């Protein structure tokens, strides 16, 4: 059984060699995430080359996601790397402090904090482990009382409960990093902490100006993003349900419901969606996942996510390969429980404005009502395959294309599998026969199987898919 849900793995010290990357790709990685919070432009370029070399060695297409750092809303460093704070302690977050922090105060990377808070504001540090209440603001000093104490160490993040920090989504570093992402031909560019659709529109302008063709992904991790979710999704090609910061800002109990809502909205708007953060967290140090993690991954699959993502598990974990294998196993098992009839219902009620979209829906309709083995989209841009993938008909979709960037983009499309295919014929019936033969050669279909194929009469042109054909494999040889 082909896995429909894609696996995204974050690169790091545990996954930097070509050998480990090859093993990860064999285990099931479809897309790698390069975290631009760490490393130089040279590091990213070298890493992208290694990923592509590993993918070639294994004989699979693997996409690249460049993830921008976003605003650094963090404390600075301490004299002894960390302090212990107890409930009731007074503590100062000092935007003008240059030296190392101590038991009384610490400097800030984010200089605007004193202007973003007032008396009574709740600040959450280190992913919500510590809770401070603001008792006053004096110039550049934010005076707090510790409500929930614990260890506070170097460079830990700060969130404002309920949102409200004014930091722009794109920093000067991010703007430079967009140029690097364009240079390495990243397939996806993830924007951290967008608050509005305009943040995404600006990122797209910068990507186009840099000559890049990355698809834009909004990481939903701010409380302010929730009321304007529709606008952010409209301005993006994909979203990431970034459950870490989001959970701190809106409260952990709200996140599972929001996850379901976001996935549903993204799919309804024909956008892609990744579910991320702590999916297999225990496997950083353990060879098997907890039962709760198994349920979490399976539930994201049942919600309809395109992909599930690993962060520290593959970046710095002890068991990167085992984690990917476990995730692949869970996805496959959960996919057996899909409600295929939900796809049928959506096909019947879908409205379309474009011919290629109507062809995509017709192919899905035919596939769900006939016993079809596969849907084949002969595509230049991947759009037809994307529309088909928004509705789960339970039938694998093969995106066959000569365009390298389309091949690596569809690595994130749920249920879509990339196949490099070049045919020089201008006769589309000959092209369809060649595509059918290629699938037989790859042992993906065999004689007697029914398949649905879509193609444009103007073969090789983008946005011209206007033909659907239902074929019995092998008939053209008779």
Secondary structure, DSSP 8 states (H G I E B T S, - for coil): ----SEEEEE-SGGG-SHHHHHHHHHHT--EEEEETTSS-HHHHHHHHHHHHHHHHHHT---EEEEE------BB--BTTSEEEE-TT-EEEEETT--S-B-SSEEEBS-TTHHHH--TT-EEEETTTTEEEEEEEEETTEEEEEEEE-EEEETT-BEEETT------SS-HHHHHHHHHHHHTT-SEEEETT--SHHHHHHHHHHHHHTT---EEEEEE-SHHHHHTHHHHHHT-SEEEEEHHHHHHHH-HHHHHHHHHHHHHHHHHTT-EEEEESSTTGGGGT-SS--HHHHHHHHHHHHHT-SEEEESHHHHT-S-HHHHHHHHHHHHHHHHTT--HHHHHHHHHH---SSHHHHHHHHHHHHHHHTT-SEEEEE-SSSHHHHHHHTS--SS-EEEEES-HHHHHHGGGSTTEEEEE-----S-HHHHHHHHHHHHHHTTSS-TT-EEEEEEESSTT-TT-EEEEEEEETTGGG-
